[in-house]
Amino acid sequence: MRLAGKQVVCFVESEFEDLELWYPVLRLREEGAAVHLVGPKAGHVYIGKYGVPCEADKAMSEIDPSQYDGVLVPGGWAPDKLRRYPEVLAFVRAMHEAKKPIGHICHAGWVLASAKILHGVKTTSTPGIKDDMENAGAIWIDEEVVVDGHIVGSRRPPDLPAYAKAFADLLAQ
C-alpha cells in the first residue's frame, strides 16, 4: 500500500460536512495511511451536519505536528469552530512551514485563512467564502481541485473523488 507508514490528522468539530470528513479519511486508510481524528476532546463523539457521528481519537492538545505527514480539514460548519482553537491554527501553520500536505474542502478554507497561510496561494473553496479566501490573500480558482505546492483545495462534495486522489498523490510523494 502506497501510504503505509504515513500519519495524517483530520480535525473534527460538531457540524462537520459528513462526506467531506469521511470520504478522504476512508480513502487514505484504504491506501494504508493511519488517519487520526482529532477534536477538542479525545473520545468525544462529534455529530456531522447530516447526523453521522465521528469519535475523536485524540485531543488537539495531544498532537505534535512533527509526528504527522499531512492534515485534512473537512468543511461544513465545523471550520468556523476549528479556526477559534489556537492549537489548530498552530498545527496548520507548523505543517505549512514544513511544507507537508494540507487538504481543505468547502468552508475549511476559513481555517487556513485564520492561520494566515494563504497569501499568494492558488486554491479554491465553496464559492460562498470566495471573498474570505481572497481577502486572506489567496488566488481563488473555480475548479474541482487546486493543488499549489503542498496545499490541496476543493469546492464541495461532488469534487471529493478528485480532492481525495490529489491529496493521496501528494502524500505519497
N, C-alpha and C positions, 0 to 999 in steps of 0.2 A: 504494500500500500504506500502510495507516494507521500502521504502526510504522516506516516508513522514517526513518532518522536516529537512531533510539533505540539505545542501547547498554546491554546487560544482562550482568551477571556471573552465572554459575551455578557455585557451588562444587562441587568433586568431591573425593572421597577414596575409598579402597577400600571395597567392600561397600555402595555406594550402591544404592538400590532402582532397578533398571533403568528401569522405566516412569516412575517419579516424576522421574527426571532427563530422559530423552529426550522424553517426551510434551510437556511445556511448552517445552523448547528448540526442538523442531521446529515447534510451533505458532507460537511467536514469530518464528522465522525465516521461516515461510510468510507472515507478515504484514509482513515487511520489516525486523525488528529484527536487529541484529548481537548475537549471544549468544556471549560468551567463556567457555569452560570453564576454570575456574581451580582449580588444585590446589597442593600444596606445591612441586612441581617442574614447570616447563614441559616439554612433550614427553614426559612420563612417561605410560604407559598404566595407568589405574586400571580394575579389574575390578568390575563390579556383582555383586550377590548371586546373580544367575542366569547370570553369565558374559558379559554384554555389556560390551565394552570402551569406554573413553572416554579419549581423549588430551587432556591439559590443553594449552590454547592458551597459557596464561600461568601464571606462578608467583604465589603470593599476594603476594610481595614486590614485584611489578611493577605492581600496580594502584593506582589513585588514585580514591577514591570520587567526587571532583568530576567525573571523566570519564564517569560512568555514570548512567543514568536509573533503574535498578532492579536488584534482586538476587533470585535464586532459590536456595533451599536444598532439595535433594532429601532424601528420607527414606532408610530402610534403616538400616544400622549406621554409615554414614559420618558422620552428625551427631555421634555420640559422639566421633569423632576430630576433626571440624572444630571443635568447641567448645573444643578444647585449644590451638588456634592463636591467639595474641594478635592476629595480623593479621586473621583472620576476624572476631573479636569487635569489633575497632576499626572494620573496614569496615562491619559491620552497624550499629554504633552511629552512625557518621557518616551512613549512609543514613537511619537513623531520625531523627536530628537535622535532616536536610534534608527530611524528610517525603517521601522517594522510595519507590516501591513495594518492599515486601519480601514475597516469597512463601515460604511454608513449608508442607510437607506431611508427614504421618505423624510420624516421630520428629524431624523437622527443628526442631520447637519447642524442642528441647534447646538449639540454637544461640542462639535468641532469649532463652531463659531465662538462659543463661550470659552473654549480652550485657547482661542486666539492663534489657530494654526492654519487658517485658510487664505491668508494674504498671498495672492498670485497663483493659487492652486486652481487648476481646471477641475470642475466637479459638477455634480447635479444633485437634485433633491426633488421632493414633491414641488410642483410649481407654486404651491401655496406659501413656501418660505423662500422663494427665489430672491426677493428683496433683502431678506435677512442674510442670506448667503453672500449676495453681492456687497451689502453693507459691511460684512466681515472681511471683504477683500477677495472673495472667490470670483473666478471667471466661470459663470454658470452656463452650462451647455445642456440643451434639452435632448438627451439621448438615454437609452435604457441603462447603460453603464458607462461610466467615465473613469479611466484609470490615469492618474497623474503621479508618476513615481510610485510611492508606497500607499497612496490614498485611493480607495475604490469607492465610488459613489453610485447610487442608483435611485430611481424615482419612486417606485411603488410596487405592490405585489406582482403585477404581470411581468415585471422585469427581473424577478427573482432567479430564473434559470441563468441568465447572463451575469447577474451580480454574483451569485454563489460560485459560478465557474471562474469568473475573473479573480475573485478573492482566493479561491483554492489554487489557481495557477500561480498567483503572486506568492502565496505562502510556500508553494513547492519549490520556488527558485532558490 
